[in-house]
Amino acid sequence: MKRLAVIAAVLDNAEASQHEFNDIVSNYKGIVKGRMGIPFTEEGISIITLVVLGTLDQINTLTGTLGKIKDVHVKTSFSKKEIN
């Protein structure tokens, strides 16, 4: 069963972490359904939200992998509804 989720990420040092972040997200392009990024250029911070549709394992693996990047903070909210 699949779930819909929103992953929110704060990149505290966007210049240093954005390339690795984007590479990881591109590896999960099969479950990423939408993406929005807001750069705070003067502060050197980026806020990125991802809308994903996948299994709990897929979403948790993506979230965990992103959270291992230095200066990246990630939170995920899941829909309770299961989707076939």
Rosetta constraint file for C-alpha pairs under 8 A:
AtomPair CA 1 CA 54 HARMONIC 7.99 0.50
AtomPair CA 1 CA 55 HARMONIC 6.12 0.50
AtomPair CA 1 CA 82 HARMONIC 5.96 0.50
AtomPair CA 1 CA 83 HARMONIC 5.84 0.50
AtomPair CA 1 CA 84 HARMONIC 5.45 0.50
AtomPair CA 2 CA 53 HARMONIC 6.44 0.50
AtomPair CA 2 CA 54 HARMONIC 4.78 0.50
AtomPair CA 2 CA 55 HARMONIC 4.37 0.50
AtomPair CA 2 CA 56 HARMONIC 6.89 0.50
AtomPair CA 2 CA 82 HARMONIC 5.69 0.50
AtomPair CA 2 CA 83 HARMONIC 5.00 0.50
AtomPair CA 2 CA 84 HARMONIC 6.19 0.50
AtomPair CA 3 CA 53 HARMONIC 5.64 0.50
AtomPair CA 3 CA 54 HARMONIC 5.61 0.50
AtomPair CA 3 CA 55 HARMONIC 5.99 0.50
AtomPair CA 3 CA 56 HARMONIC 6.75 0.50
AtomPair CA 3 CA 78 HARMONIC 6.83 0.50
AtomPair CA 3 CA 79 HARMONIC 6.22 0.50
AtomPair CA 3 CA 80 HARMONIC 7.42 0.50
AtomPair CA 3 CA 81 HARMONIC 6.66 0.50
AtomPair CA 3 CA 82 HARMONIC 5.30 0.50
AtomPair CA 3 CA 83 HARMONIC 5.91 0.50
AtomPair CA 4 CA 51 HARMONIC 7.34 0.50
AtomPair CA 4 CA 52 HARMONIC 5.80 0.50
AtomPair CA 4 CA 53 HARMONIC 4.56 0.50
AtomPair CA 4 CA 54 HARMONIC 6.78 0.50
AtomPair CA 4 CA 78 HARMONIC 6.07 0.50
AtomPair CA 4 CA 79 HARMONIC 5.43 0.50
AtomPair CA 4 CA 81 HARMONIC 7.85 0.50
AtomPair CA 4 CA 82 HARMONIC 7.96 0.50
AtomPair CA 4 CA 83 HARMONIC 7.90 0.50
AtomPair CA 5 CA 51 HARMONIC 5.89 0.50
AtomPair CA 5 CA 52 HARMONIC 5.34 0.50
AtomPair CA 5 CA 53 HARMONIC 6.47 0.50
AtomPair CA 5 CA 59 HARMONIC 7.84 0.50
AtomPair CA 5 CA 76 HARMONIC 6.76 0.50
AtomPair CA 5 CA 77 HARMONIC 5.49 0.50
AtomPair CA 5 CA 78 HARMONIC 4.29 0.50
AtomPair CA 5 CA 79 HARMONIC 5.88 0.50
AtomPair CA 6 CA 49 HARMONIC 6.78 0.50
AtomPair CA 6 CA 50 HARMONIC 5.62 0.50
AtomPair CA 6 CA 51 HARMONIC 4.66 0.50
AtomPair CA 6 CA 52 HARMONIC 6.29 0.50
AtomPair CA 6 CA 76 HARMONIC 5.67 0.50
AtomPair CA 6 CA 77 HARMONIC 5.32 0.50
AtomPair CA 6 CA 78 HARMONIC 6.63 0.50
AtomPair CA 7 CA 49 HARMONIC 5.54 0.50
AtomPair CA 7 CA 50 HARMONIC 5.02 0.50
AtomPair CA 7 CA 51 HARMONIC 6.46 0.50
AtomPair CA 7 CA 52 HARMONIC 7.61 0.50
AtomPair CA 7 CA 63 HARMONIC 7.26 0.50
AtomPair CA 7 CA 74 HARMONIC 6.90 0.50
AtomPair CA 7 CA 75 HARMONIC 5.84 0.50
AtomPair CA 7 CA 76 HARMONIC 4.44 0.50
AtomPair CA 7 CA 77 HARMONIC 6.58 0.50
AtomPair CA 8 CA 47 HARMONIC 7.43 0.50
AtomPair CA 8 CA 48 HARMONIC 5.98 0.50
AtomPair CA 8 CA 49 HARMONIC 4.53 0.50
AtomPair CA 8 CA 50 HARMONIC 6.55 0.50
AtomPair CA 8 CA 74 HARMONIC 5.68 0.50
AtomPair CA 8 CA 75 HARMONIC 5.37 0.50
AtomPair CA 8 CA 76 HARMONIC 6.27 0.50
AtomPair CA 9 CA 47 HARMONIC 5.85 0.50
AtomPair CA 9 CA 48 HARMONIC 5.17 0.50
AtomPair CA 9 CA 49 HARMONIC 6.20 0.50
AtomPair CA 9 CA 72 HARMONIC 6.67 0.50
AtomPair CA 9 CA 73 HARMONIC 5.54 0.50
AtomPair CA 9 CA 74 HARMONIC 4.46 0.50
AtomPair CA 9 CA 75 HARMONIC 6.62 0.50
AtomPair CA 10 CA 45 HARMONIC 7.20 0.50
AtomPair CA 10 CA 46 HARMONIC 6.00 0.50
AtomPair CA 10 CA 47 HARMONIC 4.78 0.50
AtomPair CA 10 CA 48 HARMONIC 6.52 0.50
AtomPair CA 10 CA 72 HARMONIC 5.68 0.50
AtomPair CA 10 CA 73 HARMONIC 5.19 0.50
AtomPair CA 10 CA 74 HARMONIC 6.59 0.50
AtomPair CA 11 CA 17 HARMONIC 6.90 0.50
AtomPair CA 11 CA 18 HARMONIC 7.41 0.50
AtomPair CA 11 CA 45 HARMONIC 5.53 0.50
AtomPair CA 11 CA 46 HARMONIC 5.11 0.50
AtomPair CA 11 CA 47 HARMONIC 6.32 0.50
AtomPair CA 11 CA 48 HARMONIC 7.91 0.50
AtomPair CA 11 CA 71 HARMONIC 6.02 0.50
AtomPair CA 11 CA 72 HARMONIC 4.62 0.50
AtomPair CA 11 CA 73 HARMONIC 6.63 0.50
AtomPair CA 12 CA 44 HARMONIC 6.84 0.50
AtomPair CA 12 CA 45 HARMONIC 4.83 0.50
AtomPair CA 12 CA 46 HARMONIC 6.89 0.50
AtomPair CA 12 CA 71 HARMONIC 5.29 0.50
AtomPair CA 12 CA 72 HARMONIC 6.24 0.50
AtomPair CA 12 CA 73 HARMONIC 7.96 0.50
AtomPair CA 13 CA 17 HARMONIC 6.25 0.50
AtomPair CA 13 CA 44 HARMONIC 5.77 0.50
AtomPair CA 13 CA 45 HARMONIC 5.71 0.50
AtomPair CA 13 CA 46 HARMONIC 7.86 0.50
AtomPair CA 13 CA 71 HARMONIC 6.03 0.50
AtomPair CA 13 CA 72 HARMONIC 7.79 0.50
AtomPair CA 14 CA 18 HARMONIC 5.22 0.50
AtomPair CA 14 CA 44 HARMONIC 5.79 0.50
AtomPair CA 14 CA 45 HARMONIC 5.22 0.50
AtomPair CA 14 CA 46 HARMONIC 5.68 0.50
AtomPair CA 15 CA 19 HARMONIC 7.89 0.50
AtomPair CA 15 CA 44 HARMONIC 6.94 0.50
AtomPair CA 17 CA 21 HARMONIC 6.11 0.50
AtomPair CA 17 CA 69 HARMONIC 6.96 0.50
AtomPair CA 17 CA 70 HARMONIC 7.01 0.50
AtomPair CA 17 CA 71 HARMONIC 7.30 0.50
AtomPair CA 17 CA 72 HARMONIC 7.38 0.50
AtomPair CA 18 CA 22 HARMONIC 6.02 0.50
AtomPair CA 19 CA 23 HARMONIC 6.23 0.50
AtomPair CA 20 CA 24 HARMONIC 6.30 0.50
AtomPair CA 20 CA 69 HARMONIC 7.64 0.50
AtomPair CA 21 CA 25 HARMONIC 6.29 0.50
AtomPair CA 21 CA 66 HARMONIC 6.47 0.50
AtomPair CA 21 CA 69 HARMONIC 7.47 0.50
AtomPair CA 22 CA 26 HARMONIC 6.08 0.50
AtomPair CA 23 CA 27 HARMONIC 6.52 0.50
AtomPair CA 24 CA 28 HARMONIC 6.89 0.50
AtomPair CA 24 CA 62 HARMONIC 7.79 0.50
AtomPair CA 24 CA 65 HARMONIC 7.65 0.50
AtomPair CA 24 CA 66 HARMONIC 7.16 0.50
AtomPair CA 25 CA 29 HARMONIC 6.47 0.50
AtomPair CA 25 CA 32 HARMONIC 7.78 0.50
AtomPair CA 25 CA 62 HARMONIC 7.68 0.50
AtomPair CA 28 CA 32 HARMONIC 6.40 0.50
AtomPair CA 28 CA 62 HARMONIC 7.34 0.50
AtomPair CA 29 CA 33 HARMONIC 7.84 0.50
AtomPair CA 31 CA 52 HARMONIC 5.31 0.50
AtomPair CA 31 CA 53 HARMONIC 5.14 0.50
AtomPair CA 31 CA 54 HARMONIC 5.50 0.50
AtomPair CA 32 CA 50 HARMONIC 6.71 0.50
AtomPair CA 32 CA 51 HARMONIC 6.01 0.50
AtomPair CA 32 CA 52 HARMONIC 4.47 0.50
AtomPair CA 32 CA 53 HARMONIC 6.59 0.50
AtomPair CA 33 CA 50 HARMONIC 7.54 0.50
AtomPair CA 33 CA 51 HARMONIC 5.50 0.50
AtomPair CA 33 CA 52 HARMONIC 5.37 0.50
AtomPair CA 33 CA 53 HARMONIC 6.82 0.50
AtomPair CA 34 CA 50 HARMONIC 5.73 0.50
AtomPair CA 34 CA 51 HARMONIC 4.94 0.50
AtomPair CA 34 CA 52 HARMONIC 7.06 0.50
AtomPair CA 35 CA 48 HARMONIC 7.17 0.50
AtomPair CA 35 CA 49 HARMONIC 5.68 0.50
AtomPair CA 35 CA 50 HARMONIC 4.56 0.50
AtomPair CA 35 CA 51 HARMONIC 6.31 0.50
AtomPair CA 36 CA 48 HARMONIC 5.68 0.50
AtomPair CA 36 CA 49 HARMONIC 5.27 0.50
AtomPair CA 36 CA 50 HARMONIC 6.65 0.50
AtomPair CA 37 CA 46 HARMONIC 6.92 0.50
AtomPair CA 37 CA 47 HARMONIC 5.65 0.50
AtomPair CA 37 CA 48 HARMONIC 4.28 0.50
AtomPair CA 37 CA 49 HARMONIC 6.40 0.50
AtomPair CA 38 CA 46 HARMONIC 5.74 0.50
AtomPair CA 38 CA 47 HARMONIC 5.16 0.50
AtomPair CA 38 CA 48 HARMONIC 6.37 0.50
AtomPair CA 39 CA 44 HARMONIC 7.82 0.50
AtomPair CA 39 CA 45 HARMONIC 6.27 0.50
AtomPair CA 39 CA 46 HARMONIC 4.35 0.50
AtomPair CA 39 CA 47 HARMONIC 6.35 0.50
AtomPair CA 40 CA 44 HARMONIC 5.99 0.50
AtomPair CA 40 CA 45 HARMONIC 5.13 0.50
AtomPair CA 40 CA 46 HARMONIC 5.66 0.50
AtomPair CA 40 CA 47 HARMONIC 7.92 0.50
AtomPair CA 41 CA 45 HARMONIC 6.48 0.50
AtomPair CA 41 CA 46 HARMONIC 7.66 0.50
AtomPair CA 52 CA 59 HARMONIC 7.36 0.50
AtomPair CA 53 CA 59 HARMONIC 7.91 0.50
AtomPair CA 54 CA 58 HARMONIC 5.96 0.50
AtomPair CA 54 CA 59 HARMONIC 6.17 0.50
AtomPair CA 55 CA 59 HARMONIC 6.28 0.50
AtomPair CA 56 CA 60 HARMONIC 5.91 0.50
AtomPair CA 57 CA 61 HARMONIC 5.92 0.50
AtomPair CA 58 CA 62 HARMONIC 6.22 0.50
AtomPair CA 59 CA 63 HARMONIC 6.11 0.50
AtomPair CA 60 CA 64 HARMONIC 5.92 0.50
AtomPair CA 61 CA 65 HARMONIC 6.01 0.50
AtomPair CA 62 CA 66 HARMONIC 6.18 0.50
AtomPair CA 63 CA 67 HARMONIC 6.06 0.50
AtomPair CA 63 CA 74 HARMONIC 6.73 0.50
AtomPair CA 63 CA 75 HARMONIC 7.57 0.50
AtomPair CA 63 CA 76 HARMONIC 7.27 0.50
AtomPair CA 64 CA 68 HARMONIC 6.43 0.50
AtomPair CA 65 CA 69 HARMONIC 7.27 0.50
AtomPair CA 66 CA 72 HARMONIC 7.09 0.50
AtomPair CA 66 CA 74 HARMONIC 7.09 0.50
AtomPair CA 67 CA 72 HARMONIC 5.89 0.50
AtomPair CA 67 CA 73 HARMONIC 5.80 0.50
AtomPair CA 67 CA 74 HARMONIC 5.58 0.50
AtomPair CA 68 CA 72 HARMONIC 7.40 0.50
